């Protein structure tokens, strides 16, 4: 059932009031504060209809109403008015990205800090999984016969290093041989990152546990960088008991990363679109009272994620505008890095 213009106006006012104050709102307040040209009796009838349709709920015995998740969703899809950033905020963002940055990690680290500072929520920036990108080169550095350092350089300038504890003995000459042949094949564009493990399996005469270790530790488990800043902000004024489940999730970055990547995959990512996901939709214990506002940026054919996580009652008008503006700036910086790389 579609909402009438009157119902939309009342619903928007109820949600705006609740987001800004945290208080439920009654008909008299709507008339006085929002200057509606309806009588209190008319507004009460509209509120009753909105409650019957599941957009608002009466939280106690007074006449005040608060939005439900259905109400929030309708507001975000149909009613929200994106708040333009102030000139001061835009200047801060532009200044942050004017500083020369040659690596994607530097851009993302700065982005998560910036989003946290300007939103007062937790800022998140996730680099795409490197398995989706082409490799520029790989070096397997022999530390000792049982320890190898893998250095992986991607075409997008991302660099990953990882120590590999070998279960079987391997000499420096054997490691060097694998590294040399591997890079020769990469140079001929015959390998992508997810194919490297098969090359190692074919070329390593020792096989067995050493190959399995290289496959697992170097390529299967290597992920892009993940930055989270300002998590303490979203737990303010809450007891440890209230946030213990969320704290447990945030203490394990790998699990948190998987949550956000799963969200992005399931939503579909229209370029330039900012998405809002409520914790209740995730079926993850501890995130019920939070929401995730995010967008995607692109590196080649891969997509990374930037956004903020905060309480469900957040300033969506401002936060959506912030994420939208910052995403645009991040894409500009990445395009510049890509152009410079092509000119090398």
Secondary structure by P-SEA (a helix, b strand, c coil): ccccaaaaaaaaaaaaaaaaccccccaaaaaacccccccaaaaaaaaaaaaaaccccccccccbbbbcaaaaaaaaacccccccccaaaaaaaaaaaccccccaaaaaaaaaaaaaaaaccbbbbbccccccccccccccccccccbbbbbbbccccbbbbbbbbccccccaaaaaaaaaaaaaaaaaccccccaaaaaaaaccccccaaaaaaacccccccccbbbbcccccccccccccccaaaaaaaacaaaaaaaaaaaaaaacccccbbbbbccccccccccccbbbbbcccccccbbbbbbcccccccaaaaaaaaaaaaaaaaaaaaaaaaaaaaac
